[in-house]
Amino acid sequence: MRDSGPVAPCAANVRIYRNAFRALYPNFTITAQEDAMTTADIRKEDHDTKGRFVTTIDGHEAELTYSKLSPSRIIADHTGVPEALKGQGVGLKLVEALVDDARANDIKIVPLCPFVKAQLARHPEWSDVFV
């Protein structure tokens, strides 16, 4: 993302508040590649013992899977992004969806997946949902 204004708004918020951001940040731009990811539909599939966050972009499916340890604790065990989607921030968006869902549902995450661990290291503000 590029922002020539004083604050760089979060790409996830751009999708929801696009018009408000345009009014507040007239110089804010987003590339077509970044825009494709912000408008992607990330959905949660939750089952008895496991689940996943998944998105499909241009026919390619990316996922972050988890296993349930208890009603309040999950293991983030795998993030898979196809080669065609690499470098577009898809994996990060999946982890953000996981973190947002964990916060909303008072769930703690055990970061077994190396990608999730790496993102946690880059985003210490998420430490409240990780164990």
Backbone atoms as SQL, in Angstrom:
CREATE TABLE atoms (id INTEGER PRIMARY KEY, chain TEXT, resi INTEGER, resn TEXT, atom TEXT, x REAL, y REAL, z REAL);
INSERT INTO atoms VALUES
  (1, 'A', 1, 'MET', 'N', 0.823, -1.183, 0.000),
  (2, 'A', 1, 'MET', 'CA', 0.000, 0.000, 0.000),
  (3, 'A', 1, 'MET', 'C', 0.861, 1.239, 0.000),
  (4, 'A', 2, 'ARG', 'N', 0.347, 2.257, -0.585),
  (5, 'A', 2, 'ARG', 'CA', 1.056, 3.523, -0.603),
  (6, 'A', 2, 'ARG', 'C', 0.160, 4.595, 0.010),
  (7, 'A', 3, 'ASP', 'N', 0.748, 5.429, 0.842),
  (8, 'A', 3, 'ASP', 'CA', -0.004, 6.498, 1.465),
  (9, 'A', 3, 'ASP', 'C', 0.908, 7.706, 1.571),
  (10, 'A', 4, 'SER', 'N', 0.520, 8.771, 0.947),
  (11, 'A', 4, 'SER', 'CA', 1.338, 9.968, 1.065),
  (12, 'A', 4, 'SER', 'C', 0.785, 10.892, 2.141),
  (13, 'A', 5, 'GLY', 'N', -0.228, 10.434, 2.874),
  (14, 'A', 5, 'GLY', 'CA', -0.767, 11.193, 3.990),
  (15, 'A', 5, 'GLY', 'C', -0.032, 10.870, 5.268),
  (16, 'A', 6, 'PRO', 'N', -0.455, 11.437, 6.389),
  (17, 'A', 6, 'PRO', 'CA', 0.273, 11.273, 7.640),
  (18, 'A', 6, 'PRO', 'C', 0.118, 9.896, 8.278),
  (19, 'A', 7, 'VAL', 'N', -0.945, 9.150, 7.969),
  (20, 'A', 7, 'VAL', 'CA', -1.205, 7.866, 8.598),
  (21, 'A', 7, 'VAL', 'C', -1.499, 6.839, 7.522),
  (22, 'A', 8, 'ALA', 'N', -0.970, 5.639, 7.660),
  (23, 'A', 8, 'ALA', 'CA', -1.237, 4.563, 6.701),
  (24, 'A', 8, 'ALA', 'C', -2.358, 3.688, 7.240),
  (25, 'A', 9, 'PRO', 'N', -3.578, 3.823, 6.753),
  (26, 'A', 9, 'PRO', 'CA', -4.682, 3.030, 7.266),
  (27, 'A', 9, 'PRO', 'C', -4.524, 1.554, 6.903),
  (28, 'A', 10, 'CYS', 'N', -5.074, 0.690, 7.735),
  (29, 'A', 10, 'CYS', 'CA', -5.016, -0.757, 7.533),
  (30, 'A', 10, 'CYS', 'C', -5.817, -1.150, 6.300),
  (31, 'A', 11, 'ALA', 'N', -5.254, -2.021, 5.470),
  (32, 'A', 11, 'ALA', 'CA', -5.917, -2.437, 4.229),
  (33, 'A', 11, 'ALA', 'C', -7.258, -3.109, 4.496),
  (34, 'A', 12, 'ALA', 'N', -7.367, -3.842, 5.604),
  (35, 'A', 12, 'ALA', 'CA', -8.633, -4.511, 5.910),
  (36, 'A', 12, 'ALA', 'C', -9.747, -3.489, 6.121),
  (37, 'A', 13, 'ASN', 'N', -9.409, -2.353, 6.725),
  (38, 'A', 13, 'ASN', 'CA', -10.419, -1.321, 6.945),
  (39, 'A', 13, 'ASN', 'C', -10.802, -0.609, 5.662),
  (40, 'A', 14, 'VAL', 'N', -9.895, -0.598, 4.693),
  (41, 'A', 14, 'VAL', 'CA', -10.185, 0.068, 3.431),
  (42, 'A', 14, 'VAL', 'C', -11.410, -0.565, 2.783),
  (43, 'A', 15, 'ARG', 'N', -11.494, -1.893, 2.837),
  (44, 'A', 15, 'ARG', 'CA', -12.623, -2.593, 2.247),
  (45, 'A', 15, 'ARG', 'C', -13.937, -2.129, 2.882),
  (46, 'A', 16, 'ILE', 'N', -13.954, -1.993, 4.178),
  (47, 'A', 16, 'ILE', 'CA', -15.180, -1.662, 4.897),
  (48, 'A', 16, 'ILE', 'C', -15.502, -0.176, 4.812),
  (49, 'A', 17, 'TYR', 'N', -14.487, 0.648, 4.941),
  (50, 'A', 17, 'TYR', 'CA', -14.710, 2.082, 5.017),
  (51, 'A', 17, 'TYR', 'C', -14.061, 2.836, 3.858),
  (52, 'A', 18, 'ARG', 'N', -14.124, 2.264, 2.670),
  (53, 'A', 18, 'ARG', 'CA', -13.430, 2.826, 1.512),
  (54, 'A', 18, 'ARG', 'C', -13.768, 4.298, 1.279),
  (55, 'A', 19, 'ASN', 'N', -15.028, 4.658, 1.297),
  (56, 'A', 19, 'ASN', 'CA', -15.400, 6.054, 1.026),
  (57, 'A', 19, 'ASN', 'C', -14.922, 6.997, 2.125),
  (58, 'A', 20, 'ALA', 'N', -14.995, 6.547, 3.374),
  (59, 'A', 20, 'ALA', 'CA', -14.523, 7.377, 4.476),
  (60, 'A', 20, 'ALA', 'C', -13.020, 7.602, 4.363),
  (61, 'A', 21, 'PHE', 'N', -12.281, 6.560, 3.995),
  (62, 'A', 21, 'PHE', 'CA', -10.840, 6.716, 3.826),
  (63, 'A', 21, 'PHE', 'C', -10.520, 7.663, 2.682),
  (64, 'A', 22, 'ARG', 'N', -11.288, 7.576, 1.620),
  (65, 'A', 22, 'ARG', 'CA', -11.031, 8.486, 0.494),
  (66, 'A', 22, 'ARG', 'C', -11.230, 9.937, 0.914),
  (67, 'A', 23, 'ALA', 'N', -12.213, 10.173, 1.779),
  (68, 'A', 23, 'ALA', 'CA', -12.453, 11.537, 2.247),
  (69, 'A', 23, 'ALA', 'C', -11.339, 11.998, 3.196),
  (70, 'A', 24, 'LEU', 'N', -10.915, 11.103, 4.094),
  (71, 'A', 24, 'LEU', 'CA', -9.896, 11.460, 5.078),
  (72, 'A', 24, 'LEU', 'C', -8.482, 11.445, 4.514),
  (73, 'A', 25, 'TYR', 'N', -8.227, 10.529, 3.573),
  (74, 'A', 25, 'TYR', 'CA', -6.890, 10.350, 3.010),
  (75, 'A', 25, 'TYR', 'C', -6.959, 10.459, 1.490),
  (76, 'A', 26, 'PRO', 'N', -7.102, 11.662, 0.964),
  (77, 'A', 26, 'PRO', 'CA', -7.275, 11.811, -0.483),
  (78, 'A', 26, 'PRO', 'C', -6.093, 11.305, -1.301),
  (79, 'A', 27, 'ASN', 'N', -4.905, 11.209, -0.715),
  (80, 'A', 27, 'ASN', 'CA', -3.727, 10.738, -1.440),
  (81, 'A', 27, 'ASN', 'C', -3.496, 9.240, -1.277),
  (82, 'A', 28, 'PHE', 'N', -4.368, 8.560, -0.547),
  (83, 'A', 28, 'PHE', 'CA', -4.212, 7.128, -0.323),
  (84, 'A', 28, 'PHE', 'C', -4.529, 6.359, -1.605),
  (85, 'A', 29, 'THR', 'N', -3.628, 5.454, -1.966),
  (86, 'A', 29, 'THR', 'CA', -3.872, 4.599, -3.123),
  (87, 'A', 29, 'THR', 'C', -3.595, 3.155, -2.736),
  (88, 'A', 30, 'ILE', 'N', -4.198, 2.260, -3.444),
  (89, 'A', 30, 'ILE', 'CA', -3.989, 0.843, -3.228),
  (90, 'A', 30, 'ILE', 'C', -3.807, 0.208, -4.601),
  (91, 'A', 31, 'THR', 'N', -2.824, -0.674, -4.723),
  (92, 'A', 31, 'THR', 'CA', -2.575, -1.298, -6.011),
  (93, 'A', 31, 'THR', 'C', -3.686, -2.290, -6.340),
  (94, 'A', 32, 'ALA', 'N', -3.833, -2.633, -7.600),
  (95, 'A', 32, 'ALA', 'CA', -4.851, -3.604, -8.007),
  (96, 'A', 32, 'ALA', 'C', -4.618, -4.930, -7.317),
  (97, 'A', 33, 'GLN', 'N', -3.361, -5.324, -7.154),
  (98, 'A', 33, 'GLN', 'CA', -3.036, -6.582, -6.480),
  (99, 'A', 33, 'GLN', 'C', -3.487, -6.534, -5.021),
  (100, 'A', 34, 'GLU', 'N', -3.195, -5.439, -4.325),
  (101, 'A', 34, 'GLU', 'CA', -3.616, -5.301, -2.935),
  (102, 'A', 34, 'GLU', 'C', -5.130, -5.212, -2.836),
  (103, 'A', 35, 'ASP', 'N', -5.770, -4.534, -3.778),
  (104, 'A', 35, 'ASP', 'CA', -7.217, -4.406, -3.771),
  (105, 'A', 35, 'ASP', 'C', -7.885, -5.761, -3.936),
  (106, 'A', 36, 'ALA', 'N', -7.318, -6.625, -4.752),
  (107, 'A', 36, 'ALA', 'CA', -7.880, -7.959, -4.935),
  (108, 'A', 36, 'ALA', 'C', -7.908, -8.705, -3.613),
  (109, 'A', 37, 'MET', 'N', -6.872, -8.544, -2.798),
  (110, 'A', 37, 'MET', 'CA', -6.842, -9.242, -1.515),
  (111, 'A', 37, 'MET', 'C', -7.775, -8.611, -0.510),
  (112, 'A', 38, 'THR', 'N', -7.902, -7.305, -0.473),
  (113, 'A', 38, 'THR', 'CA', -8.766, -6.684, 0.520),
  (114, 'A', 38, 'THR', 'C', -10.223, -7.001, 0.268),
  (115, 'A', 39, 'THR', 'N', -10.581, -7.300, -0.975),
  (116, 'A', 39, 'THR', 'CA', -11.975, -7.617, -1.281),
  (117, 'A', 39, 'THR', 'C', -12.221, -9.120, -1.305),
  (118, 'A', 40, 'ALA', 'N', -11.160, -9.901, -1.044),
  (119, 'A', 40, 'ALA', 'CA', -11.326, -11.354, -1.029),
  (120, 'A', 40, 'ALA', 'C', -12.228, -11.756, 0.120),
  (121, 'A', 41, 'ASP', 'N', -12.959, -12.808, -0.096),
  (122, 'A', 41, 'ASP', 'CA', -13.861, -13.326, 0.910),
  (123, 'A', 41, 'ASP', 'C', -13.144, -14.414, 1.704),
  (124, 'A', 42, 'ILE', 'N', -12.779, -14.101, 2.938),
  (125, 'A', 42, 'ILE', 'CA', -12.196, -15.110, 3.824),
  (126, 'A', 42, 'ILE', 'C', -13.329, -15.649, 4.676),
  (127, 'A', 43, 'ARG', 'N', -13.509, -16.942, 4.599),
  (128, 'A', 43, 'ARG', 'CA', -14.591, -17.550, 5.369),
  (129, 'A', 43, 'ARG', 'C', -14.022, -18.561, 6.351),
  (130, 'A', 44, 'LYS', 'N', -14.762, -18.773, 7.410),
  (131, 'A', 44, 'LYS', 'CA', -14.365, -19.719, 8.441),
  (132, 'A', 44, 'LYS', 'C', -15.205, -20.976, 8.292),
  (133, 'A', 45, 'GLU', 'N', -14.530, -22.112, 8.264),
  (134, 'A', 45, 'GLU', 'CA', -15.203, -23.405, 8.260),
  (135, 'A', 45, 'GLU', 'C', -14.833, -24.084, 9.565),
  (136, 'A', 46, 'ASP', 'N', -15.815, -24.300, 10.427),
  (137, 'A', 46, 'ASP', 'CA', -15.577, -24.816, 11.760),
  (138, 'A', 46, 'ASP', 'C', -16.271, -26.168, 11.919),
  (139, 'A', 47, 'HIS', 'N', -15.511, -27.182, 12.354),
  (140, 'A', 47, 'HIS', 'CA', -16.053, -28.521, 12.550),
  (141, 'A', 47, 'HIS', 'C', -15.781, -28.966, 13.987),
  (142, 'A', 48, 'ASP', 'N', -16.125, -30.189, 14.321),
  (143, 'A', 48, 'ASP', 'CA', -16.008, -30.663, 15.703),
  (144, 'A', 48, 'ASP', 'C', -14.599, -30.540, 16.275),
  (145, 'A', 49, 'THR', 'N', -13.613, -31.036, 15.567),
  (146, 'A', 49, 'THR', 'CA', -12.251, -31.079, 16.110),
  (147, 'A', 49, 'THR', 'C', -11.257, -30.202, 15.361),
  (148, 'A', 50, 'LYS', 'N', -11.664, -29.660, 14.245),
  (149, 'A', 50, 'LYS', 'CA', -10.762, -28.830, 13.457),
  (150, 'A', 50, 'LYS', 'C', -11.544, -27.816, 12.645),
  (151, 'A', 51, 'GLY', 'N', -10.813, -26.957, 11.971),
  (152, 'A', 51, 'GLY', 'CA', -11.455, -25.955, 11.128),
  (153, 'A', 51, 'GLY', 'C', -10.414, -25.272, 10.269),
  (154, 'A', 52, 'ARG', 'N', -10.875, -24.273, 9.510),
  (155, 'A', 52, 'ARG', 'CA', -9.944, -23.527, 8.669),
  (156, 'A', 52, 'ARG', 'C', -10.540, -22.195, 8.276),
  (157, 'A', 53, 'PHE', 'N', -9.627, -21.274, 7.935),
  (158, 'A', 53, 'PHE', 'CA', -9.980, -20.020, 7.297),
  (159, 'A', 53, 'PHE', 'C', -9.532, -20.194, 5.859),
  (160, 'A', 54, 'VAL', 'N', -10.404, -19.878, 4.929),
  (161, 'A', 54, 'VAL', 'CA', -10.104, -20.163, 3.529),
  (162, 'A', 54, 'VAL', 'C', -10.578, -19.019, 2.640),
  (163, 'A', 55, 'THR', 'N', -9.841, -18.800, 1.565),
  (164, 'A', 55, 'THR', 'CA', -10.235, -17.829, 0.550),
  (165, 'A', 55, 'THR', 'C', -9.882, -18.396, -0.814),
  (166, 'A', 56, 'THR', 'N', -10.651, -18.017, -1.805),
  (167, 'A', 56, 'THR', 'CA', -10.388, -18.422, -3.181),
  (168, 'A', 56, 'THR', 'C', -10.251, -17.159, -4.018),
  (169, 'A', 57, 'ILE', 'N', -9.123, -17.036, -4.690),
  (170, 'A', 57, 'ILE', 'CA', -8.854, -15.875, -5.545),
  (171, 'A', 57, 'ILE', 'C', -8.448, -16.392, -6.909),
  (172, 'A', 58, 'ASP', 'N', -9.155, -15.960, -7.921),
  (173, 'A', 58, 'ASP', 'CA', -8.866, -16.376, -9.301),
  (174, 'A', 58, 'ASP', 'C', -8.752, -17.897, -9.429),
  (175, 'A', 59, 'GLY', 'N', -9.616, -18.610, -8.717),
  (176, 'A', 59, 'GLY', 'CA', -9.640, -20.066, -8.793),
  (177, 'A', 59, 'GLY', 'C', -8.599, -20.768, -7.937),
  (178, 'A', 60, 'HIS', 'N', -7.790, -20.030, -7.198),
  (179, 'A', 60, 'HIS', 'CA', -6.763, -20.610, -6.338),
  (180, 'A', 60, 'HIS', 'C', -7.211, -20.500, -4.882),
  (181, 'A', 61, 'GLU', 'N', -7.145, -21.610, -4.160),
  (182, 'A', 61, 'GLU', 'CA', -7.585, -21.642, -2.772),
  (183, 'A', 61, 'GLU', 'C', -6.393, -21.578, -1.816),
  (184, 'A', 62, 'ALA', 'N', -6.487, -20.685, -0.843),
  (185, 'A', 62, 'ALA', 'CA', -5.490, -20.570, 0.220),
  (186, 'A', 62, 'ALA', 'C', -6.200, -20.843, 1.544),
  (187, 'A', 63, 'GLU', 'N', -5.481, -21.453, 2.489),
  (188, 'A', 63, 'GLU', 'CA', -6.119, -21.799, 3.751),
  (189, 'A', 63, 'GLU', 'C', -5.157, -21.708, 4.921),
  (190, 'A', 64, 'LEU', 'N', -5.743, -21.508, 6.090),
  (191, 'A', 64, 'LEU', 'CA', -5.046, -21.613, 7.357),
  (192, 'A', 64, 'LEU', 'C', -5.873, -22.596, 8.177),
  (193, 'A', 65, 'THR', 'N', -5.270, -23.721, 8.544),
  (194, 'A', 65, 'THR', 'CA', -6.024, -24.750, 9.267),
  (195, 'A', 65, 'THR', 'C', -5.688, -24.702, 10.752),
  (196, 'A', 66, 'TYR', 'N', -6.625, -25.193, 11.551),
  (197, 'A', 66, 'TYR', 'CA', -6.415, -25.269, 12.997),
  (198, 'A', 66, 'TYR', 'C', -7.097, -26.509, 13.553),
  (199, 'A', 67, 'SER', 'N', -6.581, -26.943, 14.695),
  (200, 'A', 67, 'SER', 'CA', -7.163, -28.062, 15.441),
  (201, 'A', 67, 'SER', 'C', -7.613, -27.527, 16.791),
  (202, 'A', 68, 'LYS', 'N', -8.712, -28.083, 17.301),
  (203, 'A', 68, 'LYS', 'CA', -9.254, -27.616, 18.577),
  (204, 'A', 68, 'LYS', 'C', -8.695, -28.438, 19.733),
  (205, 'A', 69, 'LEU', 'N', -8.097, -27.758, 20.710),
  (206, 'A', 69, 'LEU', 'CA', -7.639, -28.407, 21.932),
  (207, 'A', 69, 'LEU', 'C', -8.745, -28.425, 22.972),
  (208, 'A', 70, 'SER', 'N', -9.509, -27.352, 23.007),
  (209, 'A', 70, 'SER', 'CA', -10.618, -27.192, 23.946),
  (210, 'A', 70, 'SER', 'C', -11.535, -26.114, 23.379),
  (211, 'A', 71, 'PRO', 'N', -12.647, -25.834, 24.029),
  (212, 'A', 71, 'PRO', 'CA', -13.515, -24.766, 23.514),
  (213, 'A', 71, 'PRO', 'C', -12.857, -23.387, 23.485),
  (214, 'A', 72, 'SER', 'N', -11.774, -23.217, 24.261),
  (215, 'A', 72, 'SER', 'CA', -11.139, -21.899, 24.321),
  (216, 'A', 72, 'SER', 'C', -9.682, -21.899, 23.855),
  (217, 'A', 73, 'ARG', 'N', -9.229, -22.994, 23.226),
  (218, 'A', 73, 'ARG', 'CA', -7.837, -23.059, 22.778),
  (219, 'A', 73, 'ARG', 'C', -7.743, -23.864, 21.484),
  (220, 'A', 74, 'ILE', 'N', -7.017, -23.283, 20.499),
  (221, 'A', 74, 'ILE', 'CA', -6.807, -23.963, 19.217),
  (222, 'A', 74, 'ILE', 'C', -5.325, -23.965, 18.865),
  (223, 'A', 75, 'ILE', 'N', -4.953, -24.886, 17.966),
  (224, 'A', 75, 'ILE', 'CA', -3.600, -24.938, 17.434),
  (225, 'A', 75, 'ILE', 'C', -3.667, -24.502, 15.973),
  (226, 'A', 76, 'ALA', 'N', -2.974, -23.418, 15.630),
  (227, 'A', 76, 'ALA', 'CA', -2.847, -23.018, 14.227),
  (228, 'A', 76, 'ALA', 'C', -1.749, -23.899, 13.654),
  (229, 'A', 77, 'ASP', 'N', -2.130, -24.877, 12.812),
  (230, 'A', 77, 'ASP', 'CA', -1.166, -25.898, 12.416),
  (231, 'A', 77, 'ASP', 'C', -0.656, -25.817, 10.983),
  (232, 'A', 78, 'HIS', 'N', -1.315, -25.072, 10.103),
  (233, 'A', 78, 'HIS', 'CA', -0.834, -25.032, 8.716),
  (234, 'A', 78, 'HIS', 'C', -1.412, -23.823, 7.983),
  (235, 'A', 79, 'THR', 'N', -0.556, -23.164, 7.218),
  (236, 'A', 79, 'THR', 'CA', -1.002, -22.126, 6.290),
  (237, 'A', 79, 'THR', 'C', -0.520, -22.537, 4.911),
  (238, 'A', 80, 'GLY', 'N', -1.455, -22.644, 3.978),
  (239, 'A', 80, 'GLY', 'CA', -1.107, -23.027, 2.619),
  (240, 'A', 80, 'GLY', 'C', -1.579, -21.988, 1.623),
  (241, 'A', 81, 'VAL', 'N', -0.637, -21.426, 0.881),
  (242, 'A', 81, 'VAL', 'CA', -0.939, -20.434, -0.151),
  (243, 'A', 81, 'VAL', 'C', -0.332, -20.940, -1.453),
  (244, 'A', 82, 'PRO', 'N', -1.157, -21.130, -2.486),
  (245, 'A', 82, 'PRO', 'CA', -0.606, -21.618, -3.750),
  (246, 'A', 82, 'PRO', 'C', 0.386, -20.634, -4.370),
  (247, 'A', 83, 'GLU', 'N', 1.281, -21.181, -5.162),
  (248, 'A', 83, 'GLU', 'CA', 2.333, -20.381, -5.802),
  (249, 'A', 83, 'GLU', 'C', 1.759, -19.160, -6.523),
  (250, 'A', 84, 'ALA', 'N', 0.620, -19.308, -7.170),
  (251, 'A', 84, 'ALA', 'CA', 0.014, -18.211, -7.938),
  (252, 'A', 84, 'ALA', 'C', -0.394, -17.027, -7.060),
  (253, 'A', 85, 'LEU', 'N', -0.562, -17.255, -5.745),
  (254, 'A', 85, 'LEU', 'CA', -1.000, -16.187, -4.843),
  (255, 'A', 85, 'LEU', 'C', 0.107, -15.687, -3.922),
  (256, 'A', 86, 'LYS', 'N', 1.267, -16.285, -3.992),
  (257, 'A', 86, 'LYS', 'CA', 2.359, -15.885, -3.093),
  (258, 'A', 86, 'LYS', 'C', 2.780, -14.447, -3.354),
  (259, 'A', 87, 'GLY', 'N', 3.162, -13.781, -2.276),
  (260, 'A', 87, 'GLY', 'CA', 3.632, -12.396, -2.375),
  (261, 'A', 87, 'GLY', 'C', 2.530, -11.364, -2.450),
  (262, 'A', 88, 'GLN', 'N', 1.277, -11.779, -2.264),
  (263, 'A', 88, 'GLN', 'CA', 0.145, -10.854, -2.358),
  (264, 'A', 88, 'GLN', 'C', -0.475, -10.547, -0.994),
  (265, 'A', 89, 'GLY', 'N', 0.100, -11.069, 0.071),
  (266, 'A', 89, 'GLY', 'CA', -0.446, -10.807, 1.400),
  (267, 'A', 89, 'GLY', 'C', -1.596, -11.709, 1.789),
  (268, 'A', 90, 'VAL', 'N', -1.822, -12.766, 1.027),
  (269, 'A', 90, 'VAL', 'CA', -2.946, -13.664, 1.300),
  (270, 'A', 90, 'VAL', 'C', -2.745, -14.386, 2.631),
  (271, 'A', 91, 'GLY', 'N', -1.545, -14.908, 2.869),
  (272, 'A', 91, 'GLY', 'CA', -1.276, -15.602, 4.131),
  (273, 'A', 91, 'GLY', 'C', -1.472, -14.689, 5.323),
  (274, 'A', 92, 'LEU', 'N', -0.996, -13.458, 5.221),
  (275, 'A', 92, 'LEU', 'CA', -1.175, -12.491, 6.297),
  (276, 'A', 92, 'LEU', 'C', -2.651, -12.243, 6.571),
  (277, 'A', 93, 'LYS', 'N', -3.445, -12.100, 5.520),
  (278, 'A', 93, 'LYS', 'CA', -4.880, -11.861, 5.704),
  (279, 'A', 93, 'LYS', 'C', -5.548, -13.050, 6.402),
  (280, 'A', 94, 'LEU', 'N', -5.098, -14.251, 6.112),
  (281, 'A', 94, 'LEU', 'CA', -5.644, -15.435, 6.784),
  (282, 'A', 94, 'LEU', 'C', -5.299, -15.401, 8.277),
  (283, 'A', 95, 'VAL', 'N', -4.059, -15.029, 8.603),
  (284, 'A', 95, 'VAL', 'CA', -3.665, -14.937, 10.010),
  (285, 'A', 95, 'VAL', 'C', -4.444, -13.816, 10.704),
  (286, 'A', 96, 'GLU', 'N', -4.632, -12.699, 10.027),
  (287, 'A', 96, 'GLU', 'CA', -5.430, -11.609, 10.606),
  (288, 'A', 96, 'GLU', 'C', -6.855, -12.074, 10.900),
  (289, 'A', 97, 'ALA', 'N', -7.436, -12.857, 10.007),
  (290, 'A', 97, 'ALA', 'CA', -8.789, -13.389, 10.236),
  (291, 'A', 97, 'ALA', 'C', -8.796, -14.302, 11.453),
  (292, 'A', 98, 'LEU', 'N', -7.766, -15.138, 11.592),
  (293, 'A', 98, 'LEU', 'CA', -7.631, -16.020, 12.750),
  (294, 'A', 98, 'LEU', 'C', -7.557, -15.207, 14.036),
  (295, 'A', 99, 'VAL', 'N', -6.715, -14.187, 14.056),
  (296, 'A', 99, 'VAL', 'CA', -6.544, -13.346, 15.238),
  (297, 'A', 99, 'VAL', 'C', -7.849, -12.618, 15.577),
  (298, 'A', 100, 'ASP', 'N', -8.496, -12.035, 14.583),
  (299, 'A', 100, 'ASP', 'CA', -9.762, -11.327, 14.822),
  (300, 'A', 100, 'ASP', 'C', -10.819, -12.267, 15.397),
  (301, 'A', 101, 'ASP', 'N', -10.900, -13.474, 14.839),
  (302, 'A', 101, 'ASP', 'CA', -11.874, -14.446, 15.317),
  (303, 'A', 101, 'ASP', 'C', -11.551, -14.883, 16.744),
  (304, 'A', 102, 'ALA', 'N', -10.278, -15.094, 17.033),
  (305, 'A', 102, 'ALA', 'CA', -9.875, -15.499, 18.388),
  (306, 'A', 102, 'ALA', 'C', -10.235, -14.417, 19.403),
  (307, 'A', 103, 'ARG', 'N', -10.001, -13.171, 19.054),
  (308, 'A', 103, 'ARG', 'CA', -10.351, -12.072, 19.966),
  (309, 'A', 103, 'ARG', 'C', -11.855, -12.003, 20.188),
  (310, 'A', 104, 'ALA', 'N', -12.603, -12.135, 19.114),
  (311, 'A', 104, 'ALA', 'CA', -14.067, -12.030, 19.207),
  (312, 'A', 104, 'ALA', 'C', -14.684, -13.170, 20.017),
  (313, 'A', 105, 'ASN', 'N', -14.012, -14.317, 20.038),
  (314, 'A', 105, 'ASN', 'CA', -14.579, -15.495, 20.705),
  (315, 'A', 105, 'ASN', 'C', -13.793, -15.932, 21.941),
  (316, 'A', 106, 'ASP', 'N', -12.890, -15.077, 22.422),
  (317, 'A', 106, 'ASP', 'CA', -12.100, -15.351, 23.625),
  (318, 'A', 106, 'ASP', 'C', -11.381, -16.697, 23.532),
  (319, 'A', 107, 'ILE', 'N', -10.664, -16.875, 22.412),
  (320, 'A', 107, 'ILE', 'CA', -9.918, -18.110, 22.144),
  (321, 'A', 107, 'ILE', 'C', -8.431, -17.795, 22.153),
  (322, 'A', 108, 'LYS', 'N', -7.643, -18.710, 22.693),
  (323, 'A', 108, 'LYS', 'CA', -6.188, -18.597, 22.684),
  (324, 'A', 108, 'LYS', 'C', -5.644, -19.516, 21.589),
  (325, 'A', 109, 'ILE', 'N', -4.578, -19.063, 20.929),
  (326, 'A', 109, 'ILE', 'CA', -3.991, -19.776, 19.792),
  (327, 'A', 109, 'ILE', 'C', -2.603, -20.283, 20.155),
  (328, 'A', 110, 'VAL', 'N', -2.369, -21.559, 19.874),
  (329, 'A', 110, 'VAL', 'CA', -1.040, -22.142, 19.975),
  (330, 'A', 110, 'VAL', 'C', -0.459, -22.105, 18.556),
  (331, 'A', 111, 'PRO', 'N', 0.605, -21.338, 18.322),
  (332, 'A', 111, 'PRO', 'CA', 1.126, -21.164, 16.962),
  (333, 'A', 111, 'PRO', 'C', 2.122, -22.260, 16.548),
  (334, 'A', 112, 'LEU', 'N', 1.618, -23.393, 16.102),
  (335, 'A', 112, 'LEU', 'CA', 2.475, -24.482, 15.636),
  (336, 'A', 112, 'LEU', 'C', 3.004, -24.216, 14.218),
  (337, 'A', 113, 'CYS', 'N', 2.189, -23.605, 13.380),
  (338, 'A', 113, 'CYS', 'CA', 2.562, -23.314, 11.989),
  (339, 'A', 113, 'CYS', 'C', 3.709, -22.297, 11.942),
  (340, 'A', 114, 'PRO', 'N', 4.785, -22.595, 11.205),
  (341, 'A', 114, 'PRO', 'CA', 5.916, -21.661, 11.112),
  (342, 'A', 114, 'PRO', 'C', 5.531, -20.278, 10.567),
  (343, 'A', 115, 'PHE', 'N', 4.596, -20.233, 9.614),
  (344, 'A', 115, 'PHE', 'CA', 4.183, -18.939, 9.058),
  (345, 'A', 115, 'PHE', 'C', 3.451, -18.116, 10.114),
  (346, 'A', 116, 'VAL', 'N', 2.569, -18.754, 10.870),
  (347, 'A', 116, 'VAL', 'CA', 1.847, -18.046, 11.929),
  (348, 'A', 116, 'VAL', 'C', 2.833, -17.553, 12.985),
  (349, 'A', 117, 'LYS', 'N', 3.811, -18.376, 13.349),
  (350, 'A', 117, 'LYS', 'CA', 4.841, -17.951, 14.306),
  (351, 'A', 117, 'LYS', 'C', 5.602, -16.734, 13.782),
  (352, 'A', 118, 'ALA', 'N', 5.953, -16.756, 12.508),
  (353, 'A', 118, 'ALA', 'CA', 6.686, -15.642, 11.912),
  (354, 'A', 118, 'ALA', 'C', 5.851, -14.365, 11.925),
  (355, 'A', 119, 'GLN', 'N', 4.570, -14.480, 11.640),
  (356, 'A', 119, 'GLN', 'CA', 3.695, -13.298, 11.648),
  (357, 'A', 119, 'GLN', 'C', 3.521, -12.764, 13.066),
  (358, 'A', 120, 'LEU', 'N', 3.433, -13.663, 14.042),
  (359, 'A', 120, 'LEU', 'CA', 3.335, -13.227, 15.435),
  (360, 'A', 120, 'LEU', 'C', 4.584, -12.436, 15.829),
  (361, 'A', 121, 'ALA', 'N', 5.748, -12.886, 15.384),
  (362, 'A', 121, 'ALA', 'CA', 6.993, -12.162, 15.682),
  (363, 'A', 121, 'ALA', 'C', 6.976, -10.762, 15.076),
  (364, 'A', 122, 'ARG', 'N', 6.322, -10.604, 13.937),
  (365, 'A', 122, 'ARG', 'CA', 6.234, -9.288, 13.272),
  (366, 'A', 122, 'ARG', 'C', 5.123, -8.418, 13.835),
  (367, 'A', 123, 'HIS', 'N', 4.179, -9.045, 14.550),
  (368, 'A', 123, 'HIS', 'CA', 3.009, -8.320, 15.074),
  (369, 'A', 123, 'HIS', 'C', 2.841, -8.599, 16.568),
  (370, 'A', 124, 'PRO', 'N', 3.690, -8.015, 17.408),
  (371, 'A', 124, 'PRO', 'CA', 3.583, -8.264, 18.846),
  (372, 'A', 124, 'PRO', 'C', 2.247, -7.811, 19.437),
  (373, 'A', 125, 'GLU', 'N', 1.526, -6.957, 18.730),
  (374, 'A', 125, 'GLU', 'CA', 0.213, -6.507, 19.213),
  (375, 'A', 125, 'GLU', 'C', -0.812, -7.647, 19.227),
  (376, 'A', 126, 'TRP', 'N', -0.472, -8.772, 18.636),
  (377, 'A', 126, 'TRP', 'CA', -1.361, -9.944, 18.645),
  (378, 'A', 126, 'TRP', 'C', -1.103, -10.856, 19.832),
  (379, 'A', 127, 'SER', 'N', -0.109, -10.567, 20.640),
  (380, 'A', 127, 'SER', 'CA', 0.300, -11.497, 21.691),
  (381, 'A', 127, 'SER', 'C', -0.810, -11.818, 22.691),
  (382, 'A', 128, 'ASP', 'N', -1.824, -10.987, 22.763),
  (383, 'A', 128, 'ASP', 'CA', -2.922, -11.248, 23.707),
  (384, 'A', 128, 'ASP', 'C', -3.710, -12.517, 23.370),
  (385, 'A', 129, 'VAL', 'N', -3.667, -12.962, 22.117),
  (386, 'A', 129, 'VAL', 'CA', -4.435, -14.161, 21.740),
  (387, 'A', 129, 'VAL', 'C', -3.565, -15.398, 21.556),
  (388, 'A', 130, 'PHE', 'N', -2.244, -15.254, 21.715),
  (389, 'A', 130, 'PHE', 'CA', -1.344, -16.392, 21.540),
  (390, 'A', 130, 'PHE', 'C', -0.809, -16.875, 22.876),
  (391, 'A', 131, 'VAL', 'N', -0.555, -18.192, 22.949),
  (392, 'A', 131, 'VAL', 'CA', 0.043, -18.779, 24.170),
  (393, 'A', 131, 'VAL', 'C', 1.354, -19.436, 23.798);
